[in-house]
Amino acid sequence: MKQEKLFDLLKAAVSPCECVKAAKQELLENGFEEIDYTGDWKLVRGGRYVLNHHDTTMFAFTVGSGYNKKDMVRIAAAHTDYPYLRIKPNPDFMTNSYAQVNVEVYGGPILNTWFDRPLGVAGRVAIKSEDVFNPRMVLYRSKKPVMIIPNLAIHMNRDVNKGVGINNQVDLMPVLDSIPEDERTTDYFLSFLARELSVEKSDIIDFELNTFCMEEPCFVGVNDTMISSPRIDNQSSCRALLDAIEDGNRADGINIIALFDHEEIGSSSKQGAASIMLHDMLRRILSNMDLSENEIDESIYDAMLLSVDVAHALHPNKKEKMDITNKPVMGKGFCIKQACSQSYATDAQAIAILCQLCDEKGIPYQRFVNRSDSRGGSTLGSIAGTLLPVKTVDIGIPILAMHSACELMGVRDMKALSDCVTAFFGYLGK
């Protein structure tokens, strides 16, 4: 059942908007109540709530029926975005008989993995409305592949297998169609989009649309030990957080999940982890519990955060790229990620808490640290910590081909990650 839910989310979450849409719908079906940040909150003990923030970021939280202000607030955060190609404004152009769209690179994808793959389009579109301050916002997802980025044949690019640089403005422009000369137009994509949305082309004011890989998740291996899919980074983490907020309730505490957008481009936005939103959200929840200002500050300082994002697994063909003593592999549990640079926000106290929890529950985990001669990546944990300075652990499943159009994970690791976050939310102590 857990694998089916993971596959469903991997297939649904082709854009940050679609991730939030799918996650919110699941929570509503499981008894959560939708609230609005601009509305009046009347939270109750035993309540379960979900909040959509600008369509691409989502928060959900539960308040224990026997809420005790002395109990630790527990938070887990992941991100809804992934590296892709973003369609620019005024997107249409023609090259001889080929209709093409102008795109830019979002985040840090492995660019050559996007060639020769059927691509869809998804995101949101702003439609003209009677109220200028409230344009009609419409989510869109193409039902079929609508574009492709064809490779240059090896006969015209003899050095391609030696490693050839990619010019983002030249080499990554997708092709929509090959069309007859008498049908050539300067608004081919916009006209298509208007037909899809059943609106006039002139009513489309703006859009946030990304390409997405059309491949669906599948099991790989003689014994189905692996999963290949687009968007494992970071829908695997979103899946674990949804499992945990649904199943990990505590009668005496508050649990919160945050699914942020814009992690892949630094998180510095109103929807990103660098905004003050999580801090404000926590203060507003606690103020609804009739706590004094001092009690709110005490509860915030005592909180704990899990920053949940994928880790690197040892690559069998490039094992020298892994640290010499910390060598996580797929299929042996999730990873606790550390970096003395604090690109991962983990510290010894927080690690000890999580290790003891997992040891008691029999949940397998591994350690990930970058090689000393390799910079590595970062996560939203340290970014969120600048505004919410609480105990934090960076965790995630180890994967291969991170930021490829299709990534690879171990089947057993998903259960370990979900079990960990669920135990974190549900643990009552001995």
N, C-alpha and C positions, 0 to 999 in steps of 0.2 A: 504493500500500500504506500509506504514512504517513497519508493522509487517511482511509482506512478505519479505521485504529487510533485516530485522533482521534475519529471519529464513534462508534466503539464505546465509548470512555471517556466521551464526552459523554452517551451514552444510559444507560450503566451507573451513573455517579456521581451519583445523585439525592439522596444524603445522604453525609456524611463517612464513615459506616460502609460504604456501598456503594462509595465511591471506594477505600478501603483494601482491601476485599474483592477488587475487580476488579484493582487494582494488584498485590496479593500473589499472586493466582492466576496472573497473567501472568508474574511473576518466577519462581514455582515451576515453571511450564512451560518456562522458559528456563534451568533448571539451578541456580537459587538454592536454598539450604537455609534452612529456617525455624529460628530460634533464639528463646529466651525470655530476657527480661532477668532473670528470677528464677532461671534455670538456670546451670549451669557451662558457660562457653564454652571450646571447644578449637579456636580458629581456626587455619587452615593457610594457607600461601602458595598462591595460586591459588584460594582459596576465594571463594564468592559467597553472601552471606547476606541474609536479610530478617527484620524484626522488627515485630510488630504491638503497638502501644502503646495500650491501652484502646479498641481497635476503630476509633478515628477518626484516629489518627496512625500513621505508618509510617516506618520507616527501612530502608534497604538499603545495602549496601556491598560492595566488592570489594577483595581483597588481591592485589596483583601476585605472580605466581609467582617473580619475582626481586626481591622487596621490598627496597628500599634506604631505610634510615632517614633519609637526607639528602634524599630526594625529597619535594617539597611534597605534603601532604595536600590534596585538592581536594574541596570540598563544594558541593552545590547544594540549595536549599530552596525549597519552594512550599507552598501551603495547599490543604486538602481541602474547606473549607467555602465557603459563598456566602450572600448575603442571602436569607432566606426567612421564612415564618411558622411559628412553633413552637407545637405544641399543648400547652396547659397541663394540669396535673393536674385531676382532676374536670372533664373537658372538656364534658360534655353539658349542653345546655339547649334548651328549646323556645320558639319564638315562633309562637303560634297553631298552624298545622299544620306548621310547618317545624322539622325537626331540625337543630340547629346545634352547632358546636364552638367553644370558647373558645380563642383563639390570642393570641400576642404576637409582636412584630416582633423578628427576629434580624438584627443588622447594620443596614446602611443601604440597603435596597431602594428603587427608584423605585416607590412604593406603587401608583400608579394603573395600572401595567402588570400588576398581579396580578388586576385585575378581569376578569370574563367569560372567564376561561381555565379549561378543565378541569384540575383539580388531583388529583394522587395524594398518597399518604402513604408515608413511608419513615423508617427509623431502627432503633432497637433497643428491645427490651422485656425487662424483668426479670420472670422467672417464679419463683414460689415453689419452693423446693427443700428437701431433707432437711437440708442443711448451710446454716445461716443465713449463714455467711461466704462462701458460694459460690452465690448465686442463679443460676438458669439464664438465660443471656443469649441472646436470639434476635433475629436480624436479620429485619426485615420490610420488604417493599415491595409496595404494592398493584399488582395486575395491570391495573387499569383506573382511569379517573377516578372519584373517590368524593365530590368536593365542588367547589363553585364559589362565587365571591364576585360576586353580580350587581350591576351598576351601578344607580343610580337613574335612571329615565328622564328625558330632558331636559325633558319636559313638567312634571316635578315639581322640576326643578333647573335653572332657566333660565340660571343663571350658570356652569354647569359648564365651558363652553369659555373662560371668563375666568380660570379657575384657582380651584378651591374647595378649602379645607383638608379633610384627611382625619383623622377621629378614630379612632385605632387601635382603641379598645375598642368603638366603635359601628359603624364602616363596614367593618371588615375581617373580620367574623365569617362564616366560610364556611357555606354551606347543604349538608347531606348529602342530605336527602330531603324531599319533601312527603308526609306520611303521614296516613291517616285518623284521625279522632278516637279511635276505639276501640283504635288501635294505638300511641297516644302513650306514651312512656316517658321516664324520666329517665336512661337509660343506653344510648342508641341506639348511639353510637359504640363504647363499651366492649364492648357485646354483639357488634357487628360484628367488632371486633378479636379477641375471644375465639374466634369462629367461624373467622376466618381462620387463627388459630394453633392451632386444635384443642385449646384448653385451657378450663378453667373460668374464668369471668369473675373469680371470687374469687381465682384464682391469679395474676392480673396485679397485681404489686406497684407497678410504676412503668414509665415509658417515656421515651425521648427520640425524639420523632417530629416530623418537619417536613413541611410541604406541599412539593410540587415540581410544576413546570410540565410538562405531558405532551407538549408539542411536541417533535419530534425534529429534529436538525440537518439542514439542507438547503443546497444551493448556491443562490446568488442572483446574478442578473446575466445579461445577454445571453450573456456568455462565461464564466459560472460563476466569476467572480473573487472572490466573497465567500461567506462562510458565516454563516448565521443559526442561532442555537441558544441554548437556556438554558445557563448554567453555563460559558460560555467563560472567564469569571473564576471559578475559576482552573484549570479542567481542561486548558486549553491548555498551561499551565506544567507541570502534573503529567505530561502526555503527553511533553513535551520531556525531563523528567528520567528518565522510564522508558526512553525511547529511548537516552538517554546512558549510563545505568548498564548497559544491556544491550550497547551497541555500543562504548563508549569506554574499554575496559580499557587499563591500562598495566602492563607487566610489572614495573616497579620501584616502583609507587606504590599508594596507597590512595585510592579514590573513595567518596564517601558522598552519598546523597540523603536528605533529610528532607521528608516530607509532613505538615505540621502542621495541626491543627485550630485553631479559634477565632481565626484572623487577623482575621476581620471584626468581632470584638468586643474587640480589643485584645491578644490572645495571652497574657493573664495567667491561665494555668491549667496543670494538670499535662500537658495535651496540646498546649499552645501553645508558641510560640517563646520566650516569656519564662521558661519553666521552665529548669531546669539540665540537662534531659535530653540535649540535643545535646552539651554540654560533657562530661557524664559518659560518654556514648556514645563520644566520641572518646578520652577517657582509657582507657576499658576496652578499646577496640580496640588502642590502642598498647601497653597493658600486656601484651596477649596476644602482642605481637611481641618480648617479652623486652627491652624498653627500660628503662633506668634512669629514675628520677624526673626527673633533669635532662634526659635525652634526650626524655622525654615532653613536658616543658614547652617544650623547643626546637621539637619538631615541631608542637605546638599553635600556638605563636606564629608559626611560618612558614606556617601553613595559609592557604587562600584560600576565600572563600565567594561563590557567586552566589545572590543573592536574586531569585527568578524570580516575577514577578507582572505582570499586564497593565498597559499604559500607555494614555493617552488619545490617540486620533487626532484630527487636525483635523476638525471637523464642518463640512460644506459650507454648512450653513444658519446656522451660528453661528461663523464663522471668527474673529470678534473675541474669542472666549473663549480662543484659543490665544496663546502667547507670540509676540512680534513677530519673532524671528529663529530660533526653534526650532519647526518646524512639521511634525512627523511625520504621515505619511498611511498608510493601509492599502495594503499591496502593495509597499512599498519596503524591507522588512526590519524586524527587531526594533528595539526602542528601548533605549538606555542612558539611565537616568533619574538626574537629579541634583537636589539641593536643598541650598542652603547651611544650611538649618535642620537637616539630617541626617534629615529624615523619609524620605529615601532615603539609604542609608548610603554611597553611592559617594564615592570620593576620587580624586585625580588619578593616583596611582600605580596603583591598581587599574584605572582606566579605560585607562591606557596599556597595561597588560598585555593587556586584552581587545581593545582596538583593534588592536594589533599581531597578535594571534592571528587575528582575523577578516580583517584585511587580507591576511595571508599565505595564508589559506584561501579568500579570495574570498567571504566571507560578508557580505551587505549588512546595514547597521545605520544607525540614525538616532539623533538626540538628542532627549530630552524634558526640558523644564524648565517648571515652572508660570509663569504670568504673575506679575509682581511685585506685582500687586494682588489675587492669588487664593491662598488658602491651600493648596488641593489636598489630596491624600490622603497615605497613608503605607504602608509595607510592613513585613514582618517582619525585614528585614535589619538595621535599626538596633536593633530590639528584641533580636534574637539576639546582636548585637554587644556588648551590655552584659555578657554572661556569656562570650562567645567573641570577644575583641577581635582580629579578624584582618582582613586586607585583604578588602574587600567591594565588589561591584558589583551594583546593582539593575538588572535587565533585564526585558523582557517584550514581547509583541506589542502593537502599537497597535490599540485597538478603539473602536467607537462604541457608545453606549447602555450604558455600564458600569453594572452593578447594576440594569438592567432585567430583567424576567422572561425576555426574549430579547435577546441581544446580537449584535453584528455584527463580524466579523473578515475580514481579507484572506487568501486561500488561500496566497499565496506566503510570507507571514510565518511560518507554522508551520514550514516547512522551514528558514528562516533561524535560528529559535530553536533547533530541535532540532540543527541542524548546529553552532551555537555551543556549546551545552552539551556535545555529544559531542566536539567538538574540544578543549574545555577539559579534559575527562576523559582524552582520549587523546593529547594533545600530548606529544611526546618531545623536542622541540627539534631544532635543526639539527645 
